[in-house]
Amino acid sequence: MVSVPRLVIAAPASNTGKTTVATGLMAAFTGRGLAVSPHKVGPDYIDPGYHALATGRPGRNLDAYMCGPELIAPLFAHGAAGAGLAVVEGVMGLYDGASGQGELASTAQVSKLLRAPVVLVVDASSQSRSVAALVHGFASWDPEVRIGGVILNKVASDRHEALLREALDETGLPVLGSLRRAPQVVTPSRHLGLVPVAERQADAVDAVRAMGERVAAGCDLDALLALARTAPALPDAEWEPEPRAGQGARPVVAVAGGAAFTFAYAEHSELLAAAGAEVVVFDPLRDEKLPAGTAGLVIGGGFPEVYAPELSANEPLRRAVTELAGSGAPVAAECAGLLYLARELDGRPMCGVLDASARMSERLTLGYRQAVAVSDSVLAVAGTRLRGHEFHRTVLEPGAGATPAWGLHQPERRVEGFVQQGVHASYLHTHWAAEPAVARRFVERCRA
């Protein structure tokens, strides 16, 4: 049984203040001395960076589409082990999920799977009594979703707050906080999310501190903690990466990090380590060599277009990556990693492992995907089925090699990515917890 007090922070729609409130609560409760476990519904990589900064613990994702509903509670329990409180930030509007899939991957579904009370963050600007109708509608839509209270955001004045509270009295739901407009804690955005923590450093620290102070001043932390403690115990067993049987050499797997490659799920490194690898993080912006003894390379996502000049200028590392890939060593690259392995990005030389050219585009490619491995690779045997997510504003030409990585079946049928020698490179982001054999296969190839 898993007994961790927990709250889900949700909203009627995007851009209402979920991240500010969730991150602020994490920082405020951490400041009180609680061990706070941070979580994010959906595939988002960026918000968990702010969560980690607020709590000092890895930010973790809960994605019912990519991992399956059955893994949500076990993954939550794994991340929340030893915590005194867990705060789960929702995605989009409370009931919004995977397109055309009903409640799948929605904040509402995750709240039910976690049996967690929901706090609804409402953008109160430009309304007063109507807020009650909005909250009542969300609270009554699905009787299995337990909304335990409301936090009002973007409140204009004391008079405005009084009107809102009077209206909400009729709903029976308590107002657990009221936040005034505060542009000083607004964090800059790019595409559909915030600018990653690693790119902002000191500014991000200041922003998280300001969020924590603002939420601590405007919210009833005691009432929120009491609500979190009403969550019942979860019967699900805690997820754990299966350890490799036996002893033997621990091959070094180099994992790209730093400001250019910030997109990574914490479970990936845990799975690699459990499979027997020694995971070493390096920064392609600063390190001119791969870690000593590198037997395999993992390059995740990020915003390489922002750092294309610096990545290109680091010629010694580009050459080292090219030599490693040319030796047949396992290389797994997702999205930004795919672009880094290309011949060029926006006209700037990259590693040249793939005979393809990348450029920025006006079109944002975004959405969940169903995928099947087209051929055997260092990650999967042909026919392996996974669910993933695409998120990029770049175009790669060609989009697939002679041996593609994946066949995609949603929203349209196409092949994409590259499999050549030990390289598996693709735009598709995947969550290896859904298919732990991916990490085990990759490490075995490194050992071989």
C-alpha positions in Angstrom: 0.0 0.0 0.0 1.3 3.5 -0.9 0.2 6.2 1.5 1.5 9.5 0.3 -0.6 12.7 0.7 -1.2 14.1 -2.7 -2.9 16.9 -4.7 -3.6 17.2 -8.4 -3.4 20.9 -9.6 -5.7 21.3 -12.6 -7.5 24.1 -14.5 -10.4 24.6 -16.9 -7.9 25.4 -19.7 -4.3 26.0 -20.6 -2.6 29.3 -19.7 -4.6 29.8 -16.5 -1.6 29.5 -14.1 -1.3 25.8 -13.3 2.5 25.8 -13.5 2.8 28.9 -11.4 0.5 27.4 -8.7 1.9 23.9 -8.8 5.6 25.0 -8.8 4.8 27.6 -6.1 3.1 25.0 -3.9 6.1 22.7 -4.3 8.5 25.4 -3.4 6.3 26.6 -0.5 5.9 23.2 1.1 9.6 22.4 0.5 10.4 25.6 2.3 8.3 24.3 5.3 10.6 21.3 5.5 8.4 18.7 3.7 9.9 16.3 1.2 7.8 17.1 -1.8 7.6 14.7 -4.8 6.9 16.6 -8.1 4.9 15.1 -11.0 3.6 16.3 -14.3 0.7 14.8 -16.3 1.5 14.2 -19.9 4.7 14.2 -22.0 6.0 17.7 -21.1 9.7 17.8 -20.4 10.0 21.5 -19.4 7.7 21.9 -16.4 9.4 19.1 -14.5 12.7 21.0 -14.6 11.0 23.8 -12.7 9.5 21.3 -10.3 12.9 19.8 -9.7 14.3 23.2 -8.9 11.5 23.8 -6.4 11.8 20.5 -4.6 15.3 19.2 -5.1 13.9 15.9 -6.4 13.6 14.7 -10.0 10.5 15.9 -11.8 8.6 12.9 -13.1 5.9 12.5 -15.8 2.7 10.5 -15.6 1.6 9.8 -19.1 -1.3 7.4 -19.5 -1.0 7.3 -23.3 2.6 6.4 -23.6 2.9 4.3 -20.5 -0.6 2.9 -20.2 -3.1 3.6 -17.4 -1.9 0.6 -15.5 1.5 2.1 -14.9 0.4 5.5 -13.6 0.0 4.6 -9.9 3.2 2.4 -9.8 5.2 5.1 -11.5 3.8 7.7 -9.1 4.7 5.4 -6.1 8.2 5.0 -7.4 8.7 8.8 -7.7 7.0 9.6 -4.4 8.8 7.1 -2.3 10.0 8.8 1.0 8.0 12.0 0.3 5.7 13.7 2.8 3.6 15.2 0.0 3.2 14.8 -3.8 2.0 17.6 -6.0 0.9 16.6 -9.5 0.6 19.4 -12.1 -2.1 18.7 -14.7 -2.0 19.2 -18.5 -4.2 21.5 -20.6 -7.8 21.6 -19.3 -8.9 19.1 -16.6 -10.8 16.8 -19.0 -8.6 17.3 -22.1 -6.6 14.2 -23.1 -5.3 12.4 -26.2 -7.2 13.6 -29.3 -10.2 11.3 -30.1 -9.4 9.0 -27.1 -11.9 10.1 -24.6 -10.4 10.7 -21.2 -7.2 8.9 -22.0 -4.1 10.8 -20.7 -6.2 13.6 -19.3 -5.6 15.1 -15.9 -9.0 13.8 -14.8 -8.0 10.2 -15.7 -4.7 10.5 -13.8 -6.5 12.0 -10.7 -8.8 9.0 -10.7 -6.0 6.5 -11.1 -4.2 8.2 -8.2 -7.4 8.6 -6.2 -6.2 12.1 -5.5 -8.2 15.3 -4.7 -8.1 18.0 -7.4 -7.5 21.7 -6.8 -8.9 23.7 -9.6 -6.9 26.8 -10.6 -9.3 29.4 -12.1 -8.3 32.5 -14.1 -10.7 34.9 -12.5 -9.9 37.9 -14.7 -12.9 39.4 -16.4 -15.5 37.6 -14.4 -17.2 37.6 -11.0 -20.4 35.6 -10.3 -19.9 33.5 -13.4 -17.0 31.8 -11.8 -19.4 29.7 -9.7 -21.1 28.3 -12.9 -17.7 27.4 -14.3 -16.5 25.7 -11.2 -19.9 23.9 -10.7 -19.7 22.6 -14.2 -16.2 21.2 -13.8 -17.0 19.7 -10.4 -20.2 17.9 -11.6 -19.1 16.7 -15.0 -17.5 13.5 -13.8 -18.6 12.4 -10.3 -15.5 10.2 -10.0 -13.2 13.3 -10.1 -13.1 14.8 -6.7 -12.5 18.5 -6.8 -11.6 19.5 -3.3 -11.2 23.3 -3.7 -10.4 26.3 -5.8 -7.4 28.6 -6.2 -8.3 31.9 -7.8 -5.7 33.4 -10.1 -5.3 36.8 -11.6 -7.6 38.5 -9.1 -7.8 42.2 -9.6 -8.5 43.6 -6.1 -10.0 43.0 -2.7 -13.4 43.9 -4.0 -13.0 41.5 -6.9 -11.9 38.7 -4.5 -14.9 39.3 -2.3 -17.3 38.9 -5.2 -15.7 35.7 -6.3 -15.7 34.2 -2.9 -19.4 35.1 -2.4 -20.3 33.4 -5.7 -18.3 30.3 -4.9 -20.0 29.9 -1.5 -23.0 28.6 -3.4 -20.9 25.7 -4.9 -19.9 24.3 -1.5 -16.2 24.2 -2.6 -13.7 26.1 -0.5 -11.5 28.8 -1.8 -8.0 27.6 -0.9 -6.1 30.5 -2.3 -6.3 33.8 -4.1 -3.4 35.2 -6.2 -3.2 38.7 -7.6 -1.7 39.5 -11.0 2.1 39.4 -10.6 4.0 39.8 -13.9 7.3 39.6 -12.1 7.0 35.8 -11.8 5.9 35.2 -15.4 8.4 32.9 -17.1 9.2 33.2 -20.8 7.7 30.7 -23.2 8.8 29.0 -26.4 6.6 27.1 -28.8 4.0 25.6 -26.4 5.9 25.6 -23.1 8.3 27.5 -20.8 11.9 28.0 -21.6 13.8 25.2 -19.9 15.5 25.8 -16.5 18.9 24.9 -17.9 18.7 27.8 -20.3 17.8 30.4 -17.7 19.8 29.2 -14.6 19.8 32.1 -12.1 16.6 33.7 -13.6 14.9 30.3 -13.2 16.0 30.1 -9.5 14.6 33.6 -8.9 11.3 32.8 -10.7 10.8 29.6 -8.6 11.5 31.5 -5.4 9.0 34.2 -6.4 6.4 31.6 -7.2 6.9 29.9 -3.8 6.6 33.2 -2.0 3.6 34.3 -3.9 1.7 31.0 -3.3 2.7 30.9 0.3 1.3 34.3 0.8 -1.9 33.8 -1.1 -2.9 30.2 -0.3 -4.0 28.3 2.8 -1.1 25.8 2.9 -2.6 24.1 6.0 -5.9 23.5 4.3 -4.2 22.3 1.2 -2.1 19.8 3.1 -5.1 18.6 5.0 -6.9 18.1 1.7 -3.9 16.1 0.4 -4.0 13.9 3.5 -7.5 12.8 2.6 -6.2 10.8 -0.4 -6.6 7.1 0.4 -3.8 4.5 0.2 -3.1 3.1 -3.2 -3.0 -0.7 -3.5 -0.6 -0.7 -6.5 2.9 -2.0 -6.2 5.7 0.5 -6.7 7.3 0.4 -10.1 11.0 -0.5 -10.1 13.4 -1.0 -13.0 14.2 -4.7 -13.2 17.9 -5.2 -12.2 20.2 -7.1 -14.5 20.8 -10.7 -13.3 24.5 -11.6 -12.7 27.7 -9.7 -12.7 30.0 -8.4 -15.3 31.4 -5.3 -17.0 29.3 -2.1 -16.6 29.6 -0.4 -20.0 29.7 3.4 -19.9 26.6 5.0 -21.5 27.1 8.7 -22.2 23.9 10.7 -21.9 23.8 14.2 -23.5 22.7 17.0 -21.1 23.3 20.7 -20.6 21.2 23.5 -21.9 20.9 22.1 -25.5 19.5 18.7 -24.4 17.1 19.1 -21.5 14.4 16.6 -22.6 14.8 13.4 -20.6 12.6 11.2 -18.5 14.3 10.3 -15.2 13.3 6.6 -15.6 15.5 6.2 -18.7 18.7 6.6 -16.8 17.4 4.5 -14.0 16.5 1.7 -16.5 20.0 1.9 -18.1 21.6 1.7 -14.7 19.5 -1.3 -13.7 20.4 -3.0 -16.9 24.0 -2.8 -15.9 25.3 0.5 -17.4 27.4 3.2 -15.9 25.4 6.3 -16.8 27.6 9.4 -17.3 26.1 12.8 -18.3 28.1 15.1 -20.5 27.4 18.6 -22.0 27.8 18.8 -25.8 28.1 22.6 -25.5 31.2 22.4 -23.3 32.8 19.0 -23.3 35.2 18.4 -26.2 35.4 14.6 -25.5 32.9 11.9 -24.8 33.2 10.4 -21.3 36.1 8.0 -20.9 35.3 4.5 -22.0 32.0 5.4 -23.7 30.5 2.3 -25.2 27.1 3.8 -26.1 25.5 7.2 -26.5 22.0 8.5 -25.7 21.1 12.0 -27.1 17.6 13.1 -26.1 15.5 16.1 -27.0 15.8 19.8 -26.4 16.2 23.0 -28.4 19.4 22.4 -30.5 18.4 25.2 -32.9 18.9 27.7 -30.1 22.5 26.5 -29.7 23.3 25.5 -33.2 26.3 27.9 -33.4 27.8 26.5 -30.2 27.1 22.9 -31.0 28.7 23.4 -34.5 31.7 25.2 -33.1 32.5 22.2 -30.8 34.2 20.4 -33.6 36.3 18.0 -31.4 33.1 16.5 -29.8 31.3 16.3 -33.2 34.2 14.4 -34.5 34.2 12.1 -31.5 30.5 11.4 -31.9 31.0 10.6 -35.6 33.8 8.2 -34.8 31.8 6.4 -32.2 28.8 6.0 -34.5 31.1 4.9 -37.3 32.5 2.1 -35.0 29.1 0.5 -34.8 28.6 1.5 -31.1 25.0 1.9 -30.0 23.6 5.4 -30.4 20.0 6.3 -29.5 18.9 9.8 -30.6 15.5 11.4 -30.1 14.4 14.7 -31.8 17.2 17.1 -30.9 19.6 14.2 -30.9 18.4 13.3 -34.4 19.2 16.9 -35.6 22.6 16.8 -33.9 23.5 13.6 -35.8 22.4 15.2 -39.1 24.8 16.7 -41.7 23.7 20.3 -40.9 21.1 22.3 -38.9 20.1 25.7 -40.4 23.2 25.6 -42.5 25.6 24.9 -39.6 27.6 21.7 -39.7 26.6 19.0 -37.2 28.0 15.5 -36.7 27.2 14.2 -40.2 26.4 10.7 -39.0 23.1 10.9 -41.0 23.0 12.0 -44.6 20.2 14.5 -43.9 19.8 18.2 -43.5 17.6 19.9 -40.9 16.1 23.4 -40.8 13.7 25.4 -38.7 10.1 25.5 -39.9 7.0 27.7 -39.2 5.0 24.5 -38.7 4.8 23.0 -35.3 4.5 19.2 -35.3 2.8 18.0 -32.2 0.9 15.0 -30.9 0.8 11.4 -29.7 1.8 8.7 -32.1 1.4 4.9 -32.4 4.6 3.4 -33.7 6.0 0.0 -34.7 9.7 -0.8 -35.2 10.3 -1.2 -38.9 13.5 -3.2 -38.4 15.8 -4.6 -35.8 17.9 -2.0 -34.1 19.8 -1.4 -30.8 16.5 -0.4 -29.2 14.0 -2.9 -30.4 13.3 -5.9 -32.6 11.2 -5.4 -35.7 7.5 -5.4 -34.9 7.9 -3.9 -31.4 5.0 -1.6 -30.8 5.3 1.6 -28.7 3.4 4.8 -28.2 5.3 8.0 -28.4 5.0 11.8 -28.8 6.3 14.3 -31.4 7.1 17.9 -30.6 9.3 19.9 -32.9 9.4 22.9 -35.2 12.0 21.6 -37.5 12.0 19.7 -40.8 14.5 17.0 -41.7 15.2 16.1 -45.3 14.9 13.3 -46.0 12.7 12.3 -43.1 13.7 8.7 -43.2 16.7 6.7 -44.2 17.0 3.6 -46.3 16.0 1.7 -43.2 13.5 3.8 -41.2 13.2 3.6 -37.5 9.5 3.6 -37.0 6.3 3.1 -38.9 3.8 5.6 -37.5 0.0 4.9 -37.6 -1.5 8.1 -36.1 -2.7 10.5 -37.4 -1.4 9.3 -40.8 0.6 6.3 -41.9 4.3 7.1 -42.7 7.8 6.0 -41.9 10.4 8.1 -40.2 13.8 8.0 -38.6 17.0 6.2 -39.4 18.5 2.8 -38.4 22.1 2.3 -39.6 24.8 0.3 -38.0 24.3 0.9 -34.3 22.4 4.2 -34.7 18.7 4.6 -34.0 17.6 8.2 -34.6 14.1 9.5 -34.7 11.9 12.5 -34.0 9.7 10.2 -31.8 10.0 10.7 -28.0 9.2 7.4 -26.1 9.0 6.5 -22.5 11.0 3.4 -21.8 9.1 2.5 -18.7 6.4 1.2 -21.0 8.9 -1.2 -22.6 11.9 -1.8 -20.3 13.3 -4.3 -22.8 14.5 -1.2 -24.8 17.0 -0.2 -22.1 18.1 -3.8 -21.5 18.7 -4.4 -25.3 20.6 -1.1 -25.6 22.9 -2.0 -22.7 23.5 -5.5 -24.0 24.6 -4.1 -27.3 26.9 -1.7 -25.5 28.4 -4.6 -23.6 28.8 -6.6 -26.8 
